[in-house]
Amino acid sequence: MRPAAFAGWILWADTAYRSKANEAFLEANGFVSRIHRKKPPGRPMSPRTRRANALKSLVRSREEHVFAVQKDKIGVFIRTVGIARATSKIGMANLVYNMRRLVFLNRLTAT
């Protein structure tokens, strides 16, 4: 059982992760599911489901961008001994990302 600190956390994921077992696990542990819905076989997806999936994709794309930049441009690869070292390495990568983002946004407003 998850500690109460995880209650209300939102999980964003692709349709590959939607299953009855995963949904039951999330509900039992207090997570909020934002997993995409699958298209019904042999039928078109309903407009309501399409809009809901589009909103979920919008959020996921903004979140995944940060991790992609950290992995590709900054070159973060966690291979340390101990949680403290891994935490500091991730913290430094977050700091670098935020500083680069600040420089980018300052350049946008300067022009």
C-alpha positions as CSV (number, residue, x, y, z in Angstrom):
1,M,0.0,0.0,0.0
2,R,1.3,3.5,-0.9
3,P,1.8,6.1,1.8
4,A,-0.7,8.9,2.0
5,A,1.8,11.2,0.4
6,F,1.0,9.7,-3.0
7,A,-2.8,10.1,-2.6
8,G,-4.2,12.4,-5.3
9,W,-1.1,12.1,-7.6
10,I,-2.0,12.2,-11.3
11,L,-0.6,9.6,-13.7
12,W,-0.3,10.6,-17.3
13,A,0.3,7.8,-19.8
14,D,-0.2,6.4,-23.2
15,T,-2.9,3.9,-24.2
16,A,-0.4,1.0,-23.8
17,Y,-0.7,1.4,-20.0
18,R,-4.6,1.2,-19.9
19,S,-5.8,-2.1,-18.5
20,K,-8.3,-3.1,-15.9
21,A,-5.5,-4.3,-13.6
22,N,-3.6,-0.9,-13.9
23,E,-6.8,1.1,-13.4
24,A,-7.7,-1.0,-10.3
25,F,-4.2,-0.5,-8.9
26,L,-4.3,3.2,-9.4
27,E,-7.7,3.6,-7.8
28,A,-6.8,1.4,-4.9
29,N,-3.6,3.4,-4.2
30,G,-5.2,6.9,-4.5
31,F,-3.8,7.9,-7.9
32,V,-5.8,9.8,-10.4
33,S,-5.7,8.2,-13.9
34,R,-5.1,10.4,-16.9
35,I,-4.3,7.5,-19.2
36,H,-5.4,7.8,-22.9
37,R,-8.4,5.9,-24.0
38,K,-8.1,3.3,-26.8
39,K,-10.1,3.5,-30.0
40,P,-12.9,1.0,-30.2
41,P,-12.0,-1.8,-32.6
42,G,-13.7,-1.4,-36.0
43,R,-15.4,1.9,-35.1
44,P,-14.2,5.5,-35.2
45,M,-13.2,7.2,-31.9
46,S,-16.0,9.4,-30.4
47,P,-15.4,13.1,-30.6
48,R,-15.5,13.3,-26.8
49,T,-12.8,10.7,-26.4
50,R,-10.7,12.4,-29.1
51,R,-10.9,15.7,-27.3
52,A,-10.0,14.2,-24.0
53,N,-7.0,12.4,-25.5
54,A,-5.9,15.6,-27.1
55,L,-5.9,17.5,-23.8
56,K,-4.0,14.6,-22.1
57,S,-1.4,14.7,-25.0
58,L,-1.0,18.5,-24.5
59,V,0.0,18.0,-20.9
60,R,2.2,15.0,-21.6
61,S,4.1,16.7,-24.4
62,R,5.0,19.6,-22.1
63,E,6.2,17.3,-19.4
64,E,8.1,14.9,-21.6
65,H,9.9,17.8,-23.3
66,V,11.8,18.5,-20.1
67,F,13.0,14.9,-19.8
68,A,14.0,14.7,-23.5
69,V,16.1,17.9,-23.2
70,Q,17.8,16.5,-20.1
71,K,18.5,13.2,-21.7
72,D,19.7,14.4,-25.1
73,K,21.1,17.9,-24.8
74,I,22.3,17.9,-21.2
75,G,23.3,14.2,-21.3
76,V,21.9,13.1,-18.0
77,F,22.6,9.4,-17.4
78,I,22.1,8.3,-13.8
79,R,24.7,5.8,-12.9
80,T,25.7,6.5,-9.4
81,V,26.0,4.6,-6.1
82,G,23.5,5.9,-3.6
83,I,20.3,7.9,-3.6
84,A,22.1,11.1,-2.4
85,R,24.4,11.2,-5.4
86,A,21.6,10.4,-7.9
87,T,19.4,13.1,-6.3
88,S,22.2,15.7,-6.6
89,K,22.8,14.7,-10.2
90,I,19.1,15.1,-11.1
91,G,19.0,18.3,-9.1
92,M,21.9,19.7,-11.1
93,A,20.3,18.7,-14.4
94,N,17.1,20.4,-13.3
95,L,19.1,23.6,-12.4
96,V,20.8,23.6,-15.8
97,Y,17.5,23.1,-17.6
98,N,15.9,25.9,-15.7
99,M,18.8,28.3,-16.3
100,R,18.8,27.5,-20.0
101,R,15.1,28.1,-20.1
102,L,15.4,31.4,-18.3
103,V,18.1,32.6,-20.8
104,F,15.8,31.5,-23.7
105,L,12.8,33.4,-22.3
106,N,14.9,36.5,-21.5
107,R,16.0,36.5,-25.2
108,L,12.4,36.3,-26.3
109,T,11.3,39.3,-24.3
110,A,14.4,41.4,-25.2
111,T,13.5,41.5,-28.9
